[in-house]
Amino acid sequence: MTPDTLRDLAGAIRREVAKAVVGQDAVIDHLLIALFSGGHVLLEGPPGTAKTLLAQCFAASLGLDYGRIQFTPDLLPGDILGSNMFNFQTSQFSLTRGPIFCELLLADEINRTPPKTQAALLEAMQERRVTLDGTAHALSDRFTVIATQNPIESQGVYPLPEAQLDRFLFKVLVDYPDADEEARIVARYAQGHGARRPADLGIAAVTGAAQLADAIAATAAVTMAQSLIDYVVRLVRATRESGDLISGASPRAAVLLAGAARARAALDGRDYVVPDDIKALATAVLRHRLLLSPAAEIEGRAIEAIVADLITRTEAPR
C-alpha cells in the first residue's frame, strides 16, 4: 500500500465517523495514528463529549470486532479476562472468554475501578495475550484499547498507576465543541438523527482485515532518518533531566513516539518522517508519563507548557 492509498483510506474512515460525530477531528487523527502504529489511546474529557460514540463509530468504520467494558468499583479481573469453567457434561474445564477477546476494546471510565482490576489489562495491552490458569491465549494482532476517563469527578475514582499509563501511546484531551459544532449537534438530534447505534446512522466498514494489515505494514516501512531517531531520544531524555519534573518518560515513550511519527507521515501521504511529525505528537505521547516536581506544582506549571518548552529547547535536525 502506498502512502497516497493510505491517506485516502484514512479520509474514508474520517468521513464515516463524521456521519455520527460532529467535530473532534484532532481526536480522530490520534485514533488513526494509534491504529496504524499499534498503540492504545486514553481519552480524557467531561461527560457528553462523544467519547463512547466516537469509539463505537471508529470500530464500525473499520469493521473491527468491538467490545466494551463499563468499569465500576466492584468489577473483578475475571469479569474482563474470563475464566475456566468446569463443564459437568464433559468433566473438563473450558474457557469462558471475557469481553477483552475482541479487536477494539472500549474501556469506559477506566479510573472507576481499583488498580487490581485495571492491572488485568497490562499483559493484553503490552503483549496482546491473556494468561489464565497458566495458559496463554492470544488476542488479535490488531487488538487496540480506547480507554476513557472523566477529569471532573474526584469521588469513587482510582488514578491509573504509572505502569498502566505507560502502556498508552496517547493521552488525548477531549474538549467541548465550539459554538457552531454544538449548534450542529443540537440540530441533528432535533431532526431525529440522534441514533445511538452506528449502523442506524449508515456507518459501514470501509476496509477489511487484509487492507488494514497492508496499511500497518506500510506505516512501519516509512523512512525515519537516524538524525530524527536521535532527536526523539534527546527529547525523551530531556524529560528526565528537567528540574520541573520528578519523573520523566521511559524508553517505551521514545519507541512509541517514533512509531507514531511514522504513522502521521503516512497519513499525510509521505514515506518519510519530518521533525514536525515528532513535535506535533510529543505532547500527547508524553503528558501522561511525566510527574511535576513540588515546586512546579506550587507555581501552577502545566505539563503541556513544560513539554512545549522542552520541544523549543531541544534542537531539531534540519
TORSE-491127 format. One line per field, with one value per residue (C-alpha): x, z negated, y; residue number from 1; residue in three letters. Coordinates in Angstrom, 3 decimals. Layout:
BEGIN
x = c(X / ...)
z = c(Z / ...)
y = c(Y / ...)
i = c(NUM / ...)
aa = c(ALA / ...)
END
This chain:
BEGIN
x = c(0.000 / 1.358 / 1.205 / -1.354 / -3.604 / -3.259 / -4.130 / -7.258 / -8.224 / -7.850 / -10.048 / -12.754 / -12.652 / -12.945 / -15.995 / -17.736 / -17.136 / -18.320 / -21.768 / -22.266 / -19.667 / -19.525 / -16.038 / -13.318 / -11.085 / -7.868 / -9.097 / -9.948 / -6.496 / -4.862 / -7.014 / -5.925 / -2.268 / -2.593 / -4.327 / -1.678 / 1.227 / -0.191 / -0.797 / -3.563 / -5.335 / -6.588 / -9.333 / -9.901 / -12.816 / -16.014 / -19.206 / -21.240 / -18.372 / -18.991 / -16.044 / -18.026 / -19.865 / -16.576 / -15.045 / -18.124 / -18.193 / -14.441 / -14.677 / -17.702 / -15.911 / -13.010 / -15.121 / -13.378 / -14.859 / -15.894 / -16.089 / -16.996 / -16.361 / -18.089 / -15.614 / -17.174 / -15.765 / -16.961 / -15.547 / -13.186 / -10.318 / -12.316 / -15.097 / -12.612 / -10.495 / -12.956 / -12.323 / -12.052 / -15.409 / -15.955 / -18.252 / -20.105 / -21.155 / -17.589 / -15.917 / -13.402 / -12.640 / -13.488 / -12.599 / -15.365 / -13.921 / -14.343 / -15.055 / -11.322 / -11.303 / -12.062 / -10.176 / -11.108 / -11.936 / -13.603 / -12.564 / -15.214 / -14.456 / -11.355 / -10.489 / -13.657 / -12.224 / -9.472 / -5.854 / -6.120 / -8.755 / -7.006 / -3.912 / -5.848 / -5.240 / -1.443 / -0.473 / -3.133 / -2.006 / 1.699 / 1.826 / -1.644 / -2.336 / -4.146 / -2.867 / -5.485 / -4.515 / -1.054 / -2.241 / -1.619 / -4.431 / -3.524 / -5.513 / -5.844 / -2.758 / -4.960 / -6.111 / -6.456 / -7.686 / -9.509 / -9.992 / -11.991 / -11.903 / -13.654 / -11.315 / -14.033 / -15.176 / -12.954 / -15.185 / -15.143 / -12.231 / -8.843 / -5.976 / -4.258 / -0.862 / 2.220 / 2.716 / -0.804 / -0.425 / 2.850 / 1.025 / -0.965 / 0.563 / -1.523 / -3.450 / -5.825 / -7.841 / -11.396 / -12.760 / -16.219 / -17.183 / -17.160 / -20.418 / -21.015 / -20.335 / -22.598 / -25.401 / -24.984 / -25.169 / -28.390 / -29.902 / -29.009 / -30.752 / -33.759 / -34.117 / -34.204 / -30.637 / -29.559 / -29.481 / -27.221 / -26.008 / -23.509 / -25.479 / -28.567 / -26.520 / -25.385 / -21.823 / -20.296 / -16.864 / -14.614 / -11.735 / -11.115 / -8.560 / -6.205 / -6.253 / -5.771 / -2.761 / -1.305 / -1.794 / 0.009 / 2.869 / 3.101 / 3.309 / 6.170 / 8.041 / 8.064 / 11.633 / 12.924 / 16.431 / 18.939 / 19.052 / 15.312 / 15.692 / 18.405 / 16.046 / 13.340 / 15.837 / 17.137 / 13.619 / 12.613 / 15.839 / 15.307 / 12.191 / 14.380 / 16.767 / 14.179 / 14.099 / 10.346 / 9.752 / 10.426 / 9.718 / 10.496 / 9.419 / 10.569 / 12.392 / 8.988 / 7.862 / 10.680 / 9.801 / 6.114 / 6.778 / 8.936 / 6.251 / 3.527 / 5.618 / 5.841 / 2.061 / 1.476 / 3.784 / 1.945 / -1.455 / -0.075 / 0.837 / 4.586 / 7.003 / 9.427 / 9.259 / 9.959 / 10.658 / 7.152 / 5.667 / 7.532 / 6.759 / 3.046 / 2.699 / 5.145 / 2.650 / 0.042 / 2.745 / 4.432 / 1.776 / 0.618 / 4.149 / 5.502 / 5.167 / 5.545 / 8.018 / 6.563 / 7.999 / 6.381 / 3.061 / 3.222 / 3.965 / 0.969 / 3.031 / 1.231 / 2.713 / 1.833 / 3.762 / 6.821 / 6.741 / 6.397 / 9.434 / 11.438 / 10.498 / 11.675 / 14.983 / 15.776 / 17.416 / 15.673 / 17.582 / 17.301)
z = c(0.000 / 0.996 / -1.274 / 1.067 / 0.781 / -2.999 / -3.102 / -1.037 / -3.378 / -6.393 / -4.665 / -4.085 / -7.776 / -8.830 / -6.587 / -8.056 / -11.638 / -10.740 / -9.967 / -13.727 / -15.431 / -14.838 / -15.139 / -17.253 / -14.148 / -16.180 / -18.349 / -15.264 / -13.815 / -17.011 / -16.900 / -13.303 / -14.176 / -17.130 / -14.982 / -12.261 / -14.724 / -17.060 / -20.089 / -22.643 / -23.459 / -26.685 / -26.107 / -28.918 / -28.810 / -30.536 / -30.140 / -26.994 / -24.597 / -22.432 / -23.678 / -23.731 / -20.468 / -18.799 / -19.768 / -18.568 / -15.191 / -14.759 / -15.222 / -12.885 / -10.109 / -10.312 / -10.501 / -13.735 / -16.373 / -19.048 / -22.791 / -25.672 / -29.397 / -31.722 / -34.584 / -38.060 / -41.616 / -42.009 / -38.696 / -39.050 / -36.776 / -35.807 / -34.520 / -31.967 / -31.092 / -31.535 / -33.400 / -33.078 / -33.968 / -34.772 / -32.309 / -34.109 / -30.839 / -29.587 / -33.048 / -31.710 / -32.169 / -29.250 / -28.695 / -29.012 / -27.237 / -28.689 / -26.713 / -26.281 / -23.476 / -20.692 / -18.256 / -19.571 / -23.263 / -24.820 / -28.489 / -29.571 / -32.681 / -33.375 / -36.502 / -38.295 / -39.075 / -41.599 / -40.451 / -40.848 / -38.122 / -35.990 / -36.035 / -34.218 / -31.045 / -31.382 / -29.658 / -26.984 / -26.095 / -26.009 / -24.628 / -23.092 / -25.008 / -28.151 / -30.646 / -32.551 / -34.939 / -33.411 / -29.801 / -27.361 / -24.988 / -22.028 / -21.189 / -17.748 / -16.271 / -15.843 / -19.481 / -20.486 / -23.716 / -23.730 / -27.369 / -28.674 / -31.941 / -33.400 / -34.793 / -36.755 / -39.288 / -42.273 / -44.315 / -43.587 / -41.169 / -41.260 / -39.433 / -36.928 / -38.118 / -36.207 / -34.755 / -33.331 / -31.922 / -30.233 / -28.126 / -26.372 / -23.302 / -23.637 / -26.273 / -24.275 / -25.902 / -24.532 / -24.906 / -24.448 / -20.843 / -19.672 / -19.319 / -15.653 / -16.225 / -19.257 / -17.246 / -14.570 / -17.253 / -18.691 / -15.225 / -14.261 / -17.315 / -16.778 / -13.249 / -14.547 / -13.636 / -17.185 / -16.836 / -19.295 / -17.098 / -14.254 / -11.889 / -12.318 / -11.095 / -7.968 / -9.131 / -7.236 / -7.183 / -4.576 / -4.992 / -5.717 / -7.659 / -4.675 / -3.742 / -7.358 / -7.643 / -4.485 / -5.974 / -9.174 / -7.143 / -5.003 / -8.145 / -9.526 / -6.231 / -6.422 / -6.430 / -9.576 / -9.335 / -12.079 / -12.897 / -13.662 / -15.810 / -17.741 / -18.059 / -19.596 / -22.075 / -23.046 / -23.565 / -25.771 / -27.765 / -28.330 / -30.356 / -32.810 / -33.208 / -33.694 / -37.117 / -36.749 / -36.690 / -39.260 / -36.789 / -33.089 / -30.176 / -29.694 / -26.693 / -25.707 / -25.163 / -22.666 / -20.784 / -20.647 / -19.629 / -16.716 / -15.575 / -15.871 / -13.824 / -11.036 / -11.114 / -10.967 / -7.968 / -6.209 / -6.892 / -5.323 / -2.175 / -2.837 / -3.030 / -5.256 / -8.677 / -9.236 / -12.573 / -12.617 / -12.876 / -16.139 / -17.502 / -16.731 / -18.675 / -21.533 / -23.955 / -23.550 / -23.954 / -26.987 / -29.086 / -30.971 / -31.591 / -33.443 / -37.102 / -38.175 / -40.885 / -44.053 / -43.084 / -39.639 / -41.207 / -43.607 / -40.680 / -38.806 / -35.892 / -33.397 / -31.895 / -28.417 / -28.942 / -30.159 / -27.147 / -24.815 / -26.472 / -26.064 / -22.379 / -21.918 / -23.725 / -22.039 / -18.701 / -15.811 / -12.749 / -9.615)
y = c(0.000 / 3.411 / 6.462 / 8.043 / 4.986 / 5.020 / 8.714 / 8.025 / 5.187 / 7.480 / 10.047 / 7.431 / 6.447 / 10.093 / 10.571 / 7.526 / 8.649 / 12.169 / 10.733 / 10.412 / 12.610 / 16.359 / 17.820 / 16.120 / 15.959 / 16.004 / 13.122 / 11.050 / 11.734 / 10.474 / 7.329 / 6.685 / 7.189 / 4.818 / 2.203 / 2.213 / 2.272 / -0.383 / 1.855 / 2.380 / 5.642 / 7.207 / 9.786 / 12.264 / 14.652 / 15.721 / 13.676 / 14.144 / 14.862 / 11.747 / 9.695 / 6.444 / 7.147 / 8.006 / 4.662 / 2.765 / 4.526 / 4.182 / 0.408 / 0.185 / 2.092 / -0.364 / -3.499 / -4.498 / -6.785 / -4.294 / -4.903 / -2.637 / -2.848 / -0.420 / -0.106 / 0.036 / -0.197 / -3.798 / -5.056 / -8.043 / -9.161 / -12.250 / -10.000 / -8.664 / -11.681 / -14.542 / -17.781 / -21.546 / -23.081 / -26.757 / -28.488 / -31.278 / -32.894 / -33.347 / -33.367 / -30.853 / -27.188 / -24.918 / -21.288 / -18.723 / -15.710 / -12.255 / -9.086 / -8.453 / -11.021 / -8.568 / -6.344 / -2.906 / -2.624 / 0.412 / 0.596 / 3.061 / 5.148 / 3.082 / 5.089 / 3.953 / 0.518 / -0.355 / -0.829 / -4.612 / -4.735 / -2.099 / -4.311 / -7.039 / -5.040 / -4.798 / -8.049 / -7.645 / -4.116 / -4.934 / -8.473 / -8.856 / -12.041 / -13.134 / -15.720 / -17.702 / -20.507 / -20.658 / -20.906 / -18.050 / -17.121 / -14.915 / -11.811 / -10.292 / -8.635 / -5.571 / -5.536 / -1.893 / -0.310 / 3.003 / 3.984 / 6.928 / 8.804 / 11.826 / 14.517 / 16.305 / 13.730 / 13.006 / 10.704 / 6.991 / 7.143 / 5.447 / 7.188 / 4.920 / 3.631 / 4.746 / 1.245 / 1.346 / 4.849 / 3.948 / 1.328 / 4.048 / 5.649 / 8.823 / 10.667 / 12.860 / 15.632 / 15.718 / 19.225 / 20.705 / 21.532 / 25.127 / 27.068 / 26.165 / 22.478 / 22.408 / 24.020 / 21.305 / 18.614 / 20.016 / 20.429 / 16.874 / 15.452 / 17.734 / 16.322 / 12.770 / 11.836 / 11.136 / 7.339 / 5.595 / 2.741 / 3.317 / 1.073 / 3.268 / 6.228 / 4.423 / 3.844 / 0.934 / -0.664 / 0.944 / -1.504 / -5.152 / -7.157 / -7.576 / -3.896 / -2.880 / -5.204 / -3.626 / -0.163 / -1.136 / -2.650 / 0.492 / 2.610 / 0.519 / 0.960 / 4.765 / 6.047 / 7.706 / 9.160 / 8.455 / 12.172 / 12.070 / 8.960 / 10.808 / 13.794 / 11.609 / 10.180 / 13.636 / 14.912 / 11.979 / 12.104 / 15.841 / 14.999 / 13.049 / 15.965 / 18.715 / 20.347 / 20.810 / 17.047 / 14.340 / 11.545 / 11.597 / 9.429 / 5.843 / 4.319 / 2.903 / 6.508 / 7.049 / 3.858 / 4.765 / 8.367 / 7.209 / 4.763 / 7.397 / 9.854 / 7.259 / 6.833 / 10.598 / 10.859 / 8.025 / 9.619 / 12.796 / 10.859 / 10.802 / 7.883 / 9.785 / 11.465 / 15.151 / 16.904 / 18.428 / 14.906 / 14.408 / 17.869 / 17.553 / 14.287 / 14.805 / 16.353 / 13.590 / 10.926 / 12.481 / 14.261 / 11.148 / 9.884 / 12.908 / 13.939 / 17.561 / 18.492 / 20.049 / 23.441 / 23.286 / 22.341 / 25.286 / 27.596 / 26.197 / 24.915 / 22.680 / 19.531 / 20.774 / 24.016 / 22.106 / 19.780 / 22.764 / 24.335 / 21.124 / 20.956 / 24.540 / 23.923 / 20.586 / 21.261 / 19.545 / 18.315 / 20.390)
i = c(1 / 2 / 3 / 4 / 5 / 6 / 7 / 8 / 9 / 10 / 11 / 12 / 13 / 14 / 15 / 16 / 17 / 18 / 19 / 20 / 21 / 22 / 23 / 24 / 25 / 26 / 27 / 28 / 29 / 30 / 31 / 32 / 33 / 34 / 35 / 36 / 37 / 38 / 39 / 40 / 41 / 42 / 43 / 44 / 45 / 46 / 47 / 48 / 49 / 50 / 51 / 52 / 53 / 54 / 55 / 56 / 57 / 58 / 59 / 60 / 61 / 62 / 63 / 64 / 65 / 66 / 67 / 68 / 69 / 70 / 71 / 72 / 73 / 74 / 75 / 76 / 77 / 78 / 79 / 80 / 81 / 82 / 83 / 84 / 85 / 86 / 87 / 88 / 89 / 90 / 91 / 92 / 93 / 94 / 95 / 96 / 97 / 98 / 99 / 100 / 101 / 102 / 103 / 104 / 105 / 106 / 107 / 108 / 109 / 110 / 111 / 112 / 113 / 114 / 115 / 116 / 117 / 118 / 119 / 120 / 121 / 122 / 123 / 124 / 125 / 126 / 127 / 128 / 129 / 130 / 131 / 132 / 133 / 134 / 135 / 136 / 137 / 138 / 139 / 140 / 141 / 142 / 143 / 144 / 145 / 146 / 147 / 148 / 149 / 150 / 151 / 152 / 153 / 154 / 155 / 156 / 157 / 158 / 159 / 160 / 161 / 162 / 163 / 164 / 165 / 166 / 167 / 168 / 169 / 170 / 171 / 172 / 173 / 174 / 175 / 176 / 177 / 178 / 179 / 180 / 181 / 182 / 183 / 184 / 185 / 186 / 187 / 188 / 189 / 190 / 191 / 192 / 193 / 194 / 195 / 196 / 197 / 198 / 199 / 200 / 201 / 202 / 203 / 204 / 205 / 206 / 207 / 208 / 209 / 210 / 211 / 212 / 213 / 214 / 215 / 216 / 217 / 218 / 219 / 220 / 221 / 222 / 223 / 224 / 225 / 226 / 227 / 228 / 229 / 230 / 231 / 232 / 233 / 234 / 235 / 236 / 237 / 238 / 239 / 240 / 241 / 242 / 243 / 244 / 245 / 246 / 247 / 248 / 249 / 250 / 251 / 252 / 253 / 254 / 255 / 256 / 257 / 258 / 259 / 260 / 261 / 262 / 263 / 264 / 265 / 266 / 267 / 268 / 269 / 270 / 271 / 272 / 273 / 274 / 275 / 276 / 277 / 278 / 279 / 280 / 281 / 282 / 283 / 284 / 285 / 286 / 287 / 288 / 289 / 290 / 291 / 292 / 293 / 294 / 295 / 296 / 297 / 298 / 299 / 300 / 301 / 302 / 303 / 304 / 305 / 306 / 307 / 308 / 309 / 310 / 311 / 312 / 313 / 314 / 315 / 316 / 317 / 318)
aa = c(MET / THR / PRO / ASP / THR / LEU / ARG / ASP / LEU / ALA / GLY / ALA / ILE / ARG / ARG / GLU / VAL / ALA / LYS / ALA / VAL / VAL / GLY / GLN / ASP / ALA / VAL / ILE / ASP / HIS / LEU / LEU / ILE / ALA / LEU / PHE / SER / GLY / GLY / HIS / VAL / LEU / LEU / GLU / GLY / PRO / PRO / GLY / THR / ALA / LYS / THR / LEU / LEU / ALA / GLN / CYS / PHE / ALA / ALA / SER / LEU / GLY / LEU / ASP / TYR / GLY / ARG / ILE / GLN / PHE / THR / PRO / ASP / LEU / LEU / PRO / GLY / ASP / ILE / LEU / GLY / SER / ASN / MET / PHE / ASN / PHE / GLN / THR / SER / GLN / PHE / SER / LEU / THR / ARG / GLY / PRO / ILE / PHE / CYS / GLU / LEU / LEU / LEU / ALA / ASP / GLU / ILE / ASN / ARG / THR / PRO / PRO / LYS / THR / GLN / ALA / ALA / LEU / LEU / GLU / ALA / MET / GLN / GLU / ARG / ARG / VAL / THR / LEU / ASP / GLY / THR / ALA / HIS / ALA / LEU / SER / ASP / ARG / PHE / THR / VAL / ILE / ALA / THR / GLN / ASN / PRO / ILE / GLU / SER / GLN / GLY / VAL / TYR / PRO / LEU / PRO / GLU / ALA / GLN / LEU / ASP / ARG / PHE / LEU / PHE / LYS / VAL / LEU / VAL / ASP / TYR / PRO / ASP / ALA / ASP / GLU / GLU / ALA / ARG / ILE / VAL / ALA / ARG / TYR / ALA / GLN / GLY / HIS / GLY / ALA / ARG / ARG / PRO / ALA / ASP / LEU / GLY / ILE / ALA / ALA / VAL / THR / GLY / ALA / ALA / GLN / LEU / ALA / ASP / ALA / ILE / ALA / ALA / THR / ALA / ALA / VAL / THR / MET / ALA / GLN / SER / LEU / ILE / ASP / TYR / VAL / VAL / ARG / LEU / VAL / ARG / ALA / THR / ARG / GLU / SER / GLY / ASP / LEU / ILE / SER / GLY / ALA / SER / PRO / ARG / ALA / ALA / VAL / LEU / LEU / ALA / GLY / ALA / ALA / ARG / ALA / ARG / ALA / ALA / LEU / ASP / GLY / ARG / ASP / TYR / VAL / VAL / PRO / ASP / ASP / ILE / LYS / ALA / LEU / ALA / THR / ALA / VAL / LEU / ARG / HIS / ARG / LEU / LEU / LEU / SER / PRO / ALA / ALA / GLU / ILE / GLU / GLY / ARG / ALA / ILE / GLU / ALA / ILE / VAL / ALA / ASP / LEU / ILE / THR / ARG / THR / GLU / ALA / PRO / ARG)
END
